[in-house]
Amino acid sequence: MGAADGFEAAWNALGSERTGVVHRLCVRLGGGAHRCPDAVAITPDAGVVGDHWARDPKRDVAAQVTLMRWDVANLVAGGHTPPEAAGDNVFVDLDLSEAALPVGSVIRIGAVELVVTDKPHLGCSKFRSRFGADAMRWVNAPEHRDRRLRGVNTTVRAGGTIAVGDRAVVVGFV
């Protein structure tokens, strides 16, 4: 059994949830550096305040704030790499699949509202170097794209502060 088969078996054991909890927050500082505070401010203009996204001249509002399932991040990290090395802004135990969160779905975390965009969130060379080629192949496999294993891109509809331990709830569509 190859590594991809192991990922698949572990995926099949995970649950599907419409509400969840924030497990980790990540501010990307640039140059591959991350800071994982207990709380972050999120605004419609800056996304996660202090995140590299706001300083990127090619920033795309469709990828303003990224979310990844905490259990999937732990699965690909395999105990060798910190799961937050994936570099997503918010790690949650929430089903991010297309079936659970169609484009336009609104996720509320405290006062913050994030809207799921149609921009695919795929692994990049940094993801591959941190988690390996097998993890990269698994999260990006065409037959898994609807699961959004690598995560989901969102745009900020309403700002506020979110913290580790806050509930994430799917509240509707725009």
QUIKAJO-V643293 format. One record per residue. N is the residue number from 1. RES is the residue in three letters. PHI is phi in degrees with one decimal (none if undefined). Layout:
n: (N	N)
res: (RES	RES)
phi: (PHI	PHI)
//
This chain:
n: (1	2	3	4	5	6	7	8	9	10	11	12	13	14	15	16	17	18	19	20	21	22	23	24	25	26	27	28	29	30	31	32	33	34	35	36	37	38	39	40	41	42	43	44	45	46	47	48	49	50	51	52	53	54	55	56	57	58	59	60	61	62	63	64	65	66	67	68	69	70	71	72	73	74	75	76	77	78	79	80	81	82	83	84	85	86	87	88	89	90	91	92	93	94	95	96	97	98	99	100	101	102	103	104	105	106	107	108	109	110	111	112	113	114	115	116	117	118	119	120	121	122	123	124	125	126	127	128	129	130	131	132	133	134	135	136	137	138	139	140	141	142	143	144	145	146	147	148	149	150	151	152	153	154	155	156	157	158	159	160	161	162	163	164	165	166	167	168	169	170	171	172	173	174)
res: (MET	GLY	ALA	ALA	ASP	GLY	PHE	GLU	ALA	ALA	TRP	ASN	ALA	LEU	GLY	SER	GLU	ARG	THR	GLY	VAL	VAL	HIS	ARG	LEU	CYS	VAL	ARG	LEU	GLY	GLY	GLY	ALA	HIS	ARG	CYS	PRO	ASP	ALA	VAL	ALA	ILE	THR	PRO	ASP	ALA	GLY	VAL	VAL	GLY	ASP	HIS	TRP	ALA	ARG	ASP	PRO	LYS	ARG	ASP	VAL	ALA	ALA	GLN	VAL	THR	LEU	MET	ARG	TRP	ASP	VAL	ALA	ASN	LEU	VAL	ALA	GLY	GLY	HIS	THR	PRO	PRO	GLU	ALA	ALA	GLY	ASP	ASN	VAL	PHE	VAL	ASP	LEU	ASP	LEU	SER	GLU	ALA	ALA	LEU	PRO	VAL	GLY	SER	VAL	ILE	ARG	ILE	GLY	ALA	VAL	GLU	LEU	VAL	VAL	THR	ASP	LYS	PRO	HIS	LEU	GLY	CYS	SER	LYS	PHE	ARG	SER	ARG	PHE	GLY	ALA	ASP	ALA	MET	ARG	TRP	VAL	ASN	ALA	PRO	GLU	HIS	ARG	ASP	ARG	ARG	LEU	ARG	GLY	VAL	ASN	THR	THR	VAL	ARG	ALA	GLY	GLY	THR	ILE	ALA	VAL	GLY	ASP	ARG	ALA	VAL	VAL	VAL	GLY	PHE	VAL)
phi: (none	-82.4	-59.9	-63.1	-64.9	-64.7	-60.5	-64.8	-62.9	-66.3	-59.6	-62.2	-86.3	-79.2	-92.3	-123.1	-127.5	-102.8	-130.9	-158.6	-128.0	-76.6	-100.9	-153.5	-120.6	-139.0	-107.1	-84.3	-88.9	105.9	63.9	84.4	-86.6	-131.1	-124.7	-118.2	-77.7	-78.4	-149.8	-138.7	-92.1	-128.4	-129.5	-63.3	-87.4	-102.9	68.9	-76.6	-59.7	93.7	-74.0	-57.9	-50.6	-67.5	-94.8	-80.0	-64.2	-102.3	-57.3	-120.2	-60.3	-72.5	-126.7	-67.9	-132.9	-107.6	-122.0	-139.7	-66.5	-62.7	-68.4	-70.1	-59.3	-66.2	-61.8	-72.6	-69.3	58.0	78.3	-99.7	-132.1	-60.8	-58.9	-70.3	-62.3	-59.3	84.1	-73.9	-77.7	-132.8	-107.9	-131.1	-101.0	-132.4	-69.3	-100.9	-63.5	-59.8	-65.7	-81.8	-133.5	-61.9	-51.7	96.4	-64.7	-109.4	-109.7	-107.3	-128.2	61.7	-86.2	-75.1	-122.6	-114.5	-110.9	-67.7	-102.5	-87.9	-77.4	-63.3	-110.1	-114.6	-64.7	-118.4	-62.2	-65.8	-59.5	-61.6	-68.5	-83.6	-116.3	100.6	-66.3	-64.1	-63.4	-60.9	-61.9	-64.6	-68.0	-102.7	-58.0	-52.6	-72.8	-111.7	-54.8	-67.4	-79.4	53.3	-61.9	-76.6	125.9	-140.4	-92.9	-137.5	-120.2	-87.0	-94.5	-143.3	-92.4	159.0	-118.0	-123.6	-137.2	-56.6	98.9	-65.2	-81.9	-111.8	-130.6	-79.1	-112.8	149.8	-135.0	-101.5)
//
